[in-house]
Amino acid sequence: MVVTPYHTYLKMQTAGPVEKPDHYHNAERLAIDEIFEEIPKDARILDVGCAIGLGMKYLESLGYENVYGIDLDERKIRYANEIGGIQNIMLGDIADFDFADMPLFNVIYSSHCLEHAYNVEDAVRNMSSVATDDADFFVILPYPNPNPSPAHWSTPVLGLDINDGGVTVENWFASRGFVTTGIKFDNYREPEIWMTMVKE
């Protein structure tokens, strides 16, 4: 098997546009309204793959006070800081980012990120390690995605290319210590699976 070097992967992931179309952000706001409905406003939230931080900004507008983000695209973080006035974004890959002495998070939120991961196993393991034992995990992924773009690196690993009602995707997370408490399929932005999970 040919292994693509990480620097090649990183170049691919940071080559696209900095901004997404408006309907993409509208879809994220609709998702946040639904999945965060019962989350306390003082929860510590980590937005994994936050891009230019519009999800973070919307969460803050709803009254959430402890919202943090992480993204590996320096351009997007700079845009978030300078144009959006959004702070609390860390530059790095969730798979190996060292959160040092930061307090654990009550919510891990990731929208259209994990399919891009170079090593999704390590990404999910590190996400779990920085979450409290009773944390909520909200993951949105393109699904089904039978013909993924090259940037959707981990689509076949997660089983997003298999149209089986999300069974393969759910089993992938289950085998890594997660219990799915809710699944929804949505098409506003594109075909998606919304997963709500907790640790075993």
C-alpha positions as CSV (number, residue, x, y, z in Angstrom):
1,M,0.0,0.0,0.0
2,V,1.3,3.5,-0.9
3,V,1.2,5.8,2.1
4,T,0.7,9.5,1.2
5,P,3.1,11.7,3.2
6,Y,1.4,14.0,5.8
7,H,2.8,17.1,4.1
8,T,1.1,16.1,0.9
9,Y,-2.2,15.5,2.8
10,L,-1.9,18.9,4.6
11,K,-1.3,20.7,1.3
12,M,-4.5,19.2,-0.1
13,Q,-6.6,20.1,2.9
14,T,-5.5,23.7,2.9
15,A,-5.8,24.3,-0.8
16,G,-9.5,24.9,-0.9
17,P,-11.5,28.2,-0.4
18,V,-11.4,29.8,3.0
19,E,-15.2,30.5,3.0
20,K,-18.1,28.2,2.3
21,P,-21.4,29.3,0.6
22,D,-24.0,30.9,2.8
23,H,-26.4,27.9,2.7
24,Y,-23.6,25.9,4.3
25,H,-23.6,28.2,7.3
26,N,-27.4,28.4,7.5
27,A,-27.4,24.6,7.7
28,E,-24.9,24.6,10.5
29,R,-27.0,27.1,12.5
30,L,-30.1,24.9,12.0
31,A,-28.2,21.9,13.2
32,I,-26.8,23.8,16.3
33,D,-30.4,25.0,17.2
34,E,-31.5,21.3,17.3
35,I,-28.6,19.4,18.8
36,F,-27.7,22.0,21.4
37,E,-31.2,22.5,22.6
38,E,-30.6,20.9,26.0
39,I,-27.0,21.8,26.5
40,P,-26.4,24.1,29.5
41,K,-25.0,27.5,28.6
42,D,-22.0,27.1,30.9
43,A,-20.8,23.9,29.1
44,R,-17.2,23.8,27.8
45,I,-17.5,23.2,24.1
46,L,-14.8,22.1,21.6
47,D,-15.6,22.7,17.9
48,V,-13.3,20.3,16.0
49,G,-12.5,21.5,12.5
50,C,-14.1,24.9,13.2
51,A,-12.8,26.5,10.0
52,I,-13.5,30.3,10.1
53,G,-15.4,29.9,13.3
54,L,-19.0,30.7,12.3
55,G,-20.3,27.8,14.3
56,M,-18.4,29.1,17.3
57,K,-19.8,32.6,16.8
58,Y,-23.3,31.3,16.5
59,L,-23.0,29.3,19.7
60,E,-21.7,32.4,21.5
61,S,-24.6,34.4,20.2
62,L,-26.9,31.8,21.9
63,G,-25.3,32.5,25.2
64,Y,-22.6,29.8,25.4
65,E,-19.6,31.3,27.2
66,N,-16.9,28.6,26.9
67,V,-16.5,27.8,23.2
68,Y,-13.2,26.8,21.8
69,G,-12.2,25.6,18.3
70,I,-9.3,23.8,16.6
71,D,-8.4,23.7,12.9
72,L,-5.3,22.9,10.9
73,D,-5.8,25.6,8.3
74,E,-3.9,28.7,9.3
75,R,-5.7,30.8,6.7
76,K,-9.1,30.0,8.2
77,I,-8.0,30.8,11.7
78,R,-6.5,34.1,10.6
79,Y,-9.8,35.0,8.8
80,A,-11.7,34.1,12.0
81,N,-9.5,36.3,14.1
82,E,-9.2,39.3,11.8
83,I,-12.5,39.4,10.0
84,G,-14.9,37.6,12.3
85,G,-13.3,38.7,15.6
86,I,-13.4,35.1,16.8
87,Q,-10.8,34.1,19.3
88,N,-10.1,30.8,21.2
89,I,-9.1,28.9,18.1
90,M,-6.1,26.6,18.3
91,L,-4.0,25.8,15.2
92,G,-3.3,22.1,14.9
93,D,-4.4,18.6,14.0
94,I,-6.9,17.1,16.4
95,A,-5.2,13.7,16.0
96,D,-2.1,14.8,17.9
97,F,-2.8,18.2,19.4
98,D,-1.5,18.6,22.9
99,F,-4.3,20.3,25.0
100,A,-1.8,20.4,27.9
101,D,-3.5,21.5,31.1
102,M,-6.8,22.7,29.6
103,P,-9.9,21.6,31.5
104,L,-11.9,18.8,29.9
105,F,-14.8,19.6,27.6
106,N,-18.4,18.8,28.2
107,V,-19.3,18.8,24.5
108,I,-17.3,17.8,21.5
109,Y,-18.9,19.1,18.3
110,S,-17.6,18.3,14.8
111,S,-19.3,19.2,11.5
112,H,-17.8,18.0,8.2
113,C,-14.4,17.4,9.7
114,L,-13.7,13.8,10.5
115,E,-14.0,12.7,6.9
116,H,-11.0,14.9,6.2
117,A,-8.8,13.4,9.0
118,Y,-5.4,12.0,8.0
119,N,-5.7,9.5,10.9
120,V,-9.3,9.4,12.0
121,E,-8.5,6.7,14.7
122,D,-6.1,9.1,16.4
123,A,-8.4,12.0,15.9
124,V,-11.3,10.3,17.6
125,R,-9.1,9.0,20.4
126,N,-7.8,12.4,21.2
127,M,-11.3,13.9,21.0
128,S,-12.4,11.4,23.6
129,S,-9.4,12.0,25.8
130,V,-10.2,15.7,26.2
131,A,-13.8,15.1,27.0
132,T,-15.4,14.5,30.4
133,D,-16.8,11.0,31.1
134,D,-20.3,12.3,30.6
135,A,-19.6,14.5,27.6
136,D,-21.9,14.7,24.6
137,F,-20.4,14.2,21.2
138,F,-22.2,15.7,18.2
139,V,-20.8,14.6,14.8
140,I,-22.1,15.7,11.4
141,L,-20.7,13.9,8.3
142,P,-21.5,13.7,4.6
143,Y,-23.6,10.6,4.2
144,P,-24.0,8.6,2.1
145,N,-20.9,9.7,0.2
146,P,-20.2,7.0,-2.5
147,N,-17.9,9.2,-4.6
148,P,-15.9,11.3,-2.1
149,S,-13.5,14.0,-3.1
150,P,-9.8,13.3,-2.6
151,A,-10.0,15.7,0.4
152,H,-12.4,13.4,2.1
153,W,-9.5,11.2,3.3
154,S,-11.3,9.0,5.8
155,T,-14.6,8.4,4.1
156,P,-13.9,4.7,3.4
157,V,-12.4,4.2,6.9
158,L,-15.6,5.5,8.6
159,G,-17.9,3.7,6.1
160,L,-19.5,6.9,4.8
161,D,-19.4,5.4,1.3
162,I,-21.7,2.5,2.3
163,N,-25.4,3.3,2.1
164,D,-26.8,1.1,4.8
165,G,-28.7,3.5,6.9
166,G,-25.6,4.5,8.9
167,V,-25.1,1.0,10.4
168,T,-21.4,0.8,9.3
169,V,-20.7,4.3,10.6
170,E,-22.4,3.6,13.9
171,N,-20.5,0.3,14.3
172,W,-17.2,2.1,13.6
173,F,-17.8,4.5,16.5
174,A,-19.2,1.7,18.8
175,S,-16.0,-0.3,18.3
176,R,-14.1,2.7,19.6
177,G,-16.0,3.1,22.8
178,F,-19.0,5.3,21.8
179,V,-22.7,4.7,22.3
180,T,-25.0,6.3,19.7
181,T,-28.0,8.0,21.4
182,G,-29.4,9.6,18.3
183,I,-29.1,9.5,14.5
184,K,-30.8,11.9,12.0
185,F,-30.4,12.1,8.2
186,D,-30.6,15.6,6.7
187,N,-30.4,17.0,3.2
188,Y,-30.5,20.8,3.6
189,R,-26.8,21.3,2.9
190,E,-26.1,18.0,1.3
191,P,-26.9,14.4,2.3
192,E,-25.7,14.1,5.9
193,I,-25.8,12.0,9.0
194,W,-26.1,13.7,12.4
195,M,-24.9,11.5,15.2
196,T,-25.3,12.1,19.0
197,M,-23.0,9.9,21.1
198,V,-21.7,9.4,24.6
199,K,-18.8,7.4,25.9
200,E,-19.5,3.8,27.0
